[in-house]
Each structure stands twice: as C-alpha cells, then as structure tokens.
Amino acid sequence: MTGPVFAREDPAVTKFRDDLVEWLAANLTAEVLEAERAVSAGEDHLDVLKAWNARLAEAGWAAPSWPERYGGRDADVQQQLAYLEEMSRAGAPGPINTIGVSNIAPAIMAVGSEEQKERFLRPMLCGDEVWSQGMSEPDAGSDLASLRTSARPDGDTFVVNGQKTWNSMGSHADWCQLYVRTDPAAPKHKGISCLLVDMTTPGITVRPLRTMAGGYLFAELFFDDVRVPCSALLGELNEGWRVAVTTLSHERAGVARLYLSLSTTFDELLGAARSRGPITNPLHRDRLARLYAAIACIRYSTSRELAKIEQGGQPSATMGGLAKLSWARAAQEMAELAMSILGPEALTGPWAKNLAMSPSMSIAGGTSDINRNIVGEHGLGLPR
Ligand SMILES: Cc1cc2nc3c(=O)[nH]c(=O)nc-3n(C[C@H](O)[C@H](O)[C@H](O)COP(=O)(O)OP(=O)(O)OC[C@H]3O[C@@H](n4cnc5c(N)ncnc54)[C@H](O)[C@@H]3O)c2cc1C
C-alpha cells in the first residue's frame, strides 16, 4: 500500500501527512512495533504502549479528529483519512484507550458537564488513566437493553449492584463507563443511565479473564452495594440509551479503519508467502484471489460511504453493519489462510495472535448475526 488510499490530496492534507510521516520516522521504535504485534499484547507490554501513547498525545497525534481544546487537531475528513492511512501503513499503535477515545470520549463531549470534560478527556487521551466500557452482562449482550445491573438513588449517591462481563481493559482500568438500570418500572430502553465509575470505589471486584490470545486484559466486574456519587452521572437520568448510541460527530472517517487494517495485513501475508518462493499451490492462489476481491469490495463500499459523508451525509447504520460483517469474514479467512500457507512457523508470533483473536471478530462490538439483521432491516427493508 503506497500513496493516498482514500484521502484526496491538497497542499494542506499533504503537509499534514508529511508531518505525521516525519514524526513517525523519528519516534516509532522497534520496541513499540514489537509491543503492538506481541502475542500476549497487553500486560507485558502495557508500559511500552502507555509511554508511546503519552508521546503520541504530546505531539497531538493521539486523536487528531478531536477538538484542539481537548488535545486533538480539529482534523477534517481528508486529514483524518491521511492519519489513518499513515498509522496503518507504519503499523503504529493508536492510544491504549481504544474504546475510550472512539466511544466514551465522544459521549462525554456530547452530553458531559464541563467538569467531566475537563476532568476526564485529557488523561484518557494521554493514557494516564485507563478506561473500560461496562455494557455486557451474562444475560445482556446483543440485547443490551435487557441489562440488570442496578443503581438505586440514595441521597447524593447511587448504590450499584450487579455484574458486567467481557470488559476489555477491565483488569487494568482506572475508570469504567457503566450502564445501569435506574428505573426498573420503565420500558427497558427508557430506564437505563450511564455512570462514570472510579474503579477504586469499595465494593467493586475485578476478576481478570484470560483470552485465547493469552492476555489477561479482559475482566468481569462485580458490584456489591457500590456507592457512586451522583456527579458521576453522564447525561440525564434514565437517558443512558441515548448516551450509548451517541456517535462520533467529529470523527467522520472511521469507516476507513476496517479496510486499512485488512489491506495492511493482506500485504503482510502476501509478502510472507512470497518470501518462501512462488505461490504455486492452486488452492492458496484461489483463496488469496478471493480474499483480495473481498477486500477490494470493502474498499469500494468504503469509498462510496466516504463520498456521501463528504457531501454532508451521516455515516449509515447499514454501511456500519455491512463493513463490520465483511471485515470480520475477511479477517477470519485471512487468519486461517495464513496458517494454511505459512504452516507451523505461523503458530508463534503475530500470525498466531491473529488466529487466536479471529473468532472474537464476529462477536466484539456487535455480532455478525446482529449486523445481518441491521443490513436486512435498514438496508434491504426486510421485515424484522
Ligand atoms: C473481544 C471482545 C471484546 C469485548 N469488549 C467488550 C467491552 O469492552 N465491554 C462490553 O460491555 N462488552 C464487550 N464485549 C462483549 C460483546 O459486546 C458481546 O459479546 C456481544 O455483544 C454479544 O453478546 P453475547 O456475548 O452476550 O452473545 P448473545 O447476545 O447471547 O448472542 C449469542 C448468539 O446469538 C446470536 N443472536 C443474539 N441475538 C440475535 C438476534 N436478535 N438475531 C440473530 N442472532 C442473534 C448472536 O449473534 C450469537 O451468535 C466484548 C466481546 C469480545 C468478543
């Protein structure tokens, strides 16, 4: 992958891109790249990735789409695309608070109080404070609105009881964006609120969960009569659903991320395969060609969506669902194909990590079935 992929170059975008490329050349070390690619990426490498995050933030490269007052660069869509392209090309990790920066911060910016914005956004961006997002429960995943963790108002506190699970970064998080039921009598979408919870509060138990990729960054969380101050409420009481669906108003190029990550990994796979000699196995050639075509389709549908966004349109749920669905399918095929082509040597290192992570790709952030529902109902107008 060379040159612009989606970004339309003009002098301002070229300057923005050149500045980033120059900065990456001077700052992105082999140690950081190794930490990002390591099989057990996580606790063993958290210090390296945190230090990298701090450097990114200091230079204004942690989240350029963010407003300048919170540490971003007010980057426009073309600059955001140039940023994603160069970070992906360099294999550079972004901020450690992936969910924080892309999901929690926009909600704080949209509905948080001034105190919450001042208190939380910069430490989140710099990686000084680690955030997790507490949505899923043992009986509430795809159907998030059936969550049962409760928060009962009591004086100037909420008393929280319940359990969350599949909490990314949960075992190291300092803060949790926690979704709780505050009105059990209301219809299920209407009785939910969102709290910003200090994870050192008494009554919270964090139980790390080990993933197939070997890391312990995942956790389940238990809340037993946890007293959270009312000032922790994000947005209005019982308006948590609205907080959960708050989308990124300033980050408008995010749809390009999935294609860029796939295309970089595909290039790596092709490079690794070719380094072993000509690819003569017809099955491998066939699967590589199919994968290339699937990834190209993602590229063209991403371009179409970006053109719509540039003309003032909103990112669509259908495209989001379709992109996630096709990305998961292609990424899983790529993980398996790498094993088939590279053989036992791929059982260690980044390809092994890729394979171990791949089943989660059709689950995390909305399962493929749910995305099919979204495409069917919103895109094709099929009955529920
Ligand atoms: C790597 C990873 C990271 C995650 N990080 C977080 C996190 O940080 N915070 C957090 O809160 N959660 C997180 N999750 C949890 C994730 O959001 C849920 O796993 C996901 O929403 C699915 O919920 P579930 O596991 O309860 O499965 P269920 O919702 O119980 O689904 C079980 C099966 O039924 C299917 N299904 C369910 N409903 C329908 C339907 N209406 N139509 C068709 N099929 C359906 C699903 O597709 C699935 O195959 C993470 C998960 C993973 C894998």
The ligand as an SDF file (V2000), in Angstrom:
LIG
                    3D

 53 58  0  0  0  0  0  0  0  0999 V2000
  -13.0220   -9.2220   22.0600 C   0  0  0  0  0  0  0  0  0  0  0  0
  -14.2870   -8.7590   22.7200 C   0  0  0  0  0  0  0  0  0  0  0  0
  -14.2910   -7.5360   23.3820 C   0  0  0  0  0  0  0  0  0  0  0  0
  -15.4390   -7.1050   24.0410 C   0  0  0  0  0  0  0  0  0  0  0  0
  -15.3690   -5.9460   24.7740 N   0  0  0  0  0  0  0  0  0  0  0  0
  -16.4630   -5.5440   25.4830 C   0  0  0  0  0  0  0  0  0  0  0  0
  -16.3810   -4.3930   26.3150 C   0  0  0  0  0  0  0  0  0  0  0  0
  -15.3360   -3.7480   26.4370 O   0  0  0  0  0  0  0  0  0  0  0  0
  -17.4860   -4.0380   27.0230 N   0  0  0  0  0  0  0  0  0  0  0  0
  -18.6490   -4.7360   26.9290 C   0  0  0  0  0  0  0  0  0  0  0  0
  -19.6090   -4.3340   27.5790 O   0  0  0  0  0  0  0  0  0  0  0  0
  -18.7460   -5.8550   26.1650 N   0  0  0  0  0  0  0  0  0  0  0  0
  -17.6820   -6.2690   25.4450 C   0  0  0  0  0  0  0  0  0  0  0  0
  -17.7570   -7.4090   24.6780 N   0  0  0  0  0  0  0  0  0  0  0  0
  -18.9900   -8.1840   24.6670 C   0  0  0  0  0  0  0  0  0  0  0  0
  -19.7350   -8.0850   23.3310 C   0  0  0  0  0  0  0  0  0  0  0  0
  -20.3060   -6.8070   23.1840 O   0  0  0  0  0  0  0  0  0  0  0  0
  -20.8010   -9.2010   23.3540 C   0  0  0  0  0  0  0  0  0  0  0  0
  -20.1250  -10.4340   23.4150 O   0  0  0  0  0  0  0  0  0  0  0  0
  -21.6710   -9.1670   22.1160 C   0  0  0  0  0  0  0  0  0  0  0  0
  -22.4860   -8.0080   22.1190 O   0  0  0  0  0  0  0  0  0  0  0  0
  -22.5750  -10.4110   22.0430 C   0  0  0  0  0  0  0  0  0  0  0  0
  -23.2460  -10.6160   23.2180 O   0  0  0  0  0  0  0  0  0  0  0  0
  -23.2260  -12.0270   23.9550 P   0  0  0  0  0  0  0  0  0  0  0  0
  -21.8150  -12.4790   24.0490 O   0  0  0  0  0  0  0  0  0  0  0  0
  -23.9890  -11.8940   25.2150 O   0  0  0  0  0  0  0  0  0  0  0  0
  -23.9570  -13.0150   22.9750 O   0  0  0  0  0  0  0  0  0  0  0  0
  -25.5420  -13.1500   22.8030 P   0  0  0  0  0  0  0  0  0  0  0  0
  -26.1420  -11.8110   22.6050 O   0  0  0  0  0  0  0  0  0  0  0  0
  -26.0820  -14.0000   23.9100 O   0  0  0  0  0  0  0  0  0  0  0  0
  -25.6380  -13.9380   21.4360 O   0  0  0  0  0  0  0  0  0  0  0  0
  -25.4560  -15.3570   21.3520 C   0  0  0  0  0  0  0  0  0  0  0  0
  -25.6500  -15.7670   19.9030 C   0  0  0  0  0  0  0  0  0  0  0  0
  -26.9960  -15.4590   19.4880 O   0  0  0  0  0  0  0  0  0  0  0  0
  -26.9780  -14.6150   18.3470 C   0  0  0  0  0  0  0  0  0  0  0  0
  -28.0740  -13.6330   18.4630 N   0  0  0  0  0  0  0  0  0  0  0  0
  -28.4080  -12.8940   19.5560 C   0  0  0  0  0  0  0  0  0  0  0  0
  -29.4400  -12.0950   19.2740 N   0  0  0  0  0  0  0  0  0  0  0  0
  -29.7640  -12.3070   17.9690 C   0  0  0  0  0  0  0  0  0  0  0  0
  -30.7550  -11.7680   17.0910 C   0  0  0  0  0  0  0  0  0  0  0  0
  -31.6020  -10.8100   17.5030 N   0  0  0  0  0  0  0  0  0  0  0  0
  -30.7830  -12.2140   15.8190 N   0  0  0  0  0  0  0  0  0  0  0  0
  -29.9210  -13.1640   15.3780 C   0  0  0  0  0  0  0  0  0  0  0  0
  -28.9750  -13.7180   16.1780 N   0  0  0  0  0  0  0  0  0  0  0  0
  -28.8840  -13.2940   17.4510 C   0  0  0  0  0  0  0  0  0  0  0  0
  -25.6170  -13.9050   18.4000 C   0  0  0  0  0  0  0  0  0  0  0  0
  -25.2150  -13.4790   17.1110 O   0  0  0  0  0  0  0  0  0  0  0  0
  -24.7320  -15.0010   18.9530 C   0  0  0  0  0  0  0  0  0  0  0  0
  -24.3260  -15.8670   17.9240 O   0  0  0  0  0  0  0  0  0  0  0  0
  -16.6230   -7.8820   24.0150 C   0  0  0  0  0  0  0  0  0  0  0  0
  -16.6300   -9.0930   23.3260 C   0  0  0  0  0  0  0  0  0  0  0  0
  -15.4840   -9.5480   22.7060 C   0  0  0  0  0  0  0  0  0  0  0  0
  -15.5150  -10.8690   21.9980 C   0  0  0  0  0  0  0  0  0  0  0  0
  1  2  1  0
  2  3  1  0
  2 52  2  0
  3  4  2  0
  4  5  1  0
  4 50  1  0
  5  6  2  0
  6  7  1  0
  6 13  1  0
  7  8  2  0
  7  9  1  0
  9 10  1  0
 10 11  2  0
 10 12  1  0
 12 13  2  0
 13 14  1  0
 14 15  1  0
 14 50  1  0
 15 16  1  0
 16 17  1  0
 16 18  1  0
 18 19  1  0
 18 20  1  0
 20 21  1  0
 20 22  1  0
 22 23  1  0
 23 24  1  0
 24 25  2  0
 24 26  1  0
 24 27  1  0
 27 28  1  0
 28 29  2  0
 28 30  1  0
 28 31  1  0
 31 32  1  0
 32 33  1  0
 33 34  1  0
 33 48  1  0
 34 35  1  0
 35 36  1  0
 35 46  1  0
 36 37  1  0
 36 45  1  0
 37 38  2  0
 38 39  1  0
 39 40  1  0
 39 45  2  0
 40 41  1  0
 40 42  2  0
 42 43  1  0
 43 44  2  0
 44 45  1  0
 46 47  1  0
 46 48  1  0
 48 49  1  0
 50 51  2  0
 51 52  1  0
 52 53  1  0
M  END
$$$$
